[in-house]
Amino acid sequence: MTLSLERARSRRPVTWLTLIGVLLLPVVIGGILVAALYNPVERLDGMRAAIVNNDEPVTVNGQLVPLGRQLAAGLVEGSDDLPSNLDWTISNTDDAAAGLADGTYDAVITIPANFSTAATSTAGASDGSGTTPEKATISAQTSPDSLIVDDAITSQVAQAAASVLGQQLSSTYLENVFLGFTTLGDKLGEAASGAHQLADGAAQAATGAAQLPGGATALASGVTQLGDGANELSGGLTQLADGTRQSAGGAGQLAAGLGTVSGQLTSTAPDSLGGAAAANVSYANAAAASTQKLAGTYQGLLTANNCIPPATPTTPEKGAVCLALGQLADGVTDAATNAGYAAGYAAGVQQGLGKTAAGIDQLTAGASGLQTGLGTIADGIDASATGATGLASGAGQLSTGATQLADGATQLSGGVTQLSTGTASLADGLTQASTSLPSYTDQQASDLASVVADPVQAEGTSTNLFGASAIPLLATLALWFGALGSFVALQAVPRYALSSRRSSGLLALRALAPAAAIGAVQGLLVAAVVQFAAGYDWGAWWTFAGVAVVAGIAFAAVNQALVAVFGGAGRWISALIGVLAVATGIVSTVPGVLSAIAGLMPTTPSYTAMLSALTSAGGLGAGVAGMIVWAALAVVVTIIAVARRRTAKASTLLQPAPALA
């Protein structure tokens, strides 16, 4: 079935199949683009990746830590950041390299041998073992013939897994650090308490040290006096030793004299005292004997003269004789008695002289012993004098040392005072440090470590590599190339424009009408495909569908104007606009010149309005107004182009057929 529409570059009629093909072109383009590019992370299982785990586990605090194995398991099991995962294969270095070269694997993640060692190096650096901390690294490699986004996906998966493991390691490390703050605060508190006690003791020591210089000075003075007294004692002991030696000499002389006296008493020589005593005894005994004899004689005379009663004298003369003889006899008897006494006394004197001699001998021995003892005493006194001299010398040195001690004690007192002050400051500082350090329970340390290990979290981000702008961009491209397809199949300027009686404006609008209708239907179909793929809120979708309808009509008008003005070159320009829209809509790092050109293209208002309809971005009204302005300008340009086509030279009229647009 044919329609009364002019086919571009051909006189064959336009059929319904042609219109359906043109109508479905943006649907097919948009469907393919959305199906292939929208949210690719949901289909990561289509990528084949190998894991090469060369890690050598380490032992930390007696526990085996195989971090490479844990990371490999995390990659295979996936993560919260990437709920879908790749098609992983546990491999080795040689197999991974071969698989990457022949296309078996799209990517290879390699965990090096020192991964666990590097990842746990912070624990060795913090406990003072001297281990140098280093970062643990993994490498991601893609096939040389990998597609554009494969590298980004592989890197994102590797970074997400490494980030999760790194956060766990950092959280554990920080938890130990925060618990270390608590322990350090407690220990500093104990140190502060001890420092306060030390400060108190130092203050007491400073008080005692302040008294020490006075005592040392008094000691020096006393020791000086001791030295003077020791010198005087040494002199006195020297004099005493001399006197003792003199006394020893006198004792020797006394012993000699007593020996002489003892010899006189015990000698029998006539000129000795003993001899005289013996002679006196002899004389006394002789005198006693003579006197006794004389007394016997007188007694005999008395008896002879009858003077002894009871006889009586016969004559008075005899009485007188008897009386005289009796008196003489009594005197002689008394003399004999006294002579006996004298003899006994002389014998006693002789015996006393013997005993005296024995006592004198004992005195002589004692005097000799006294002489020896006094000599020994003199020697001891000399030694004492020497010791007293040494004592005086030592006392002098001690006095000098005591003076130095007083000076040192003064310095010690100042130093101990400074120590007391410094210790008090130290105690205050330790107390302040102890109170300044935070204290955490195990749960608080764990919660804080989990936050500090990952302190910044971005909200509103998505794992979708193309973001929220992908749908508006793909829809704009589909509608733009759909409008271009309309004027690949349809005639932009009626062939009969030169001979028609209708106005140029009416001719232009009649050529635009089918393309505009197709564009409106294309907009609805593209919106339906988008809703099927993304499932937007219906309120947002209706707005998006309305913008898509307006965009389809506006793009049809612009493409009609391009073809009407430039002919086949207009289609080339239209394709170039589509390419620029793709190039400037993927990333914001395009050159400024291209960005400036993109801002002037007719696709920009459509993209802005669609983005505003689906997101919180503004510019919906401006985008719709921009599309209307572009459509109006395009209609005006098309009318001008139609008007120009309605004027022709004579040579043109002679041609067998009008030029094809």
JOHU-V455828 format. One record per run of one state. SS is the DSSP state (helix for helix, strand for strand, loop for the rest). FROM is the first residue (numbers start at 1). LEN is the number of residues. If there is no record, write none. Layout:
# JOHU-V455828
SS,FROM,LEN  SS,FROM,LEN
This chain:
# JOHU-V455828
loop,1,1  strand,2,6  loop,8,5  strand,13,3  helix,16,22  loop,38,2  helix,40,7  loop,47,1  strand,48,6  loop,54,4  strand,58,3  loop,61,2  strand,63,3  loop,66,1  helix,67,11  loop,78,9  strand,87,5  loop,92,1  helix,93,10  loop,103,4  strand,107,5  loop,112,3  helix,115,5  loop,120,1  helix,121,6  loop,127,11  strand,138,5  loop,143,7  helix,150,117  loop,267,6  helix,273,32  loop,305,11  helix,316,121  loop,437,5  helix,442,12  loop,454,15  helix,469,21  strand,490,1  loop,491,4  helix,495,3  loop,498,6  helix,504,31  loop,535,3  helix,538,29  loop,567,1  helix,568,19  loop,587,5  helix,592,8  loop,600,3  helix,603,12  loop,615,5  helix,620,26  loop,646,4  helix,650,4  loop,654,8
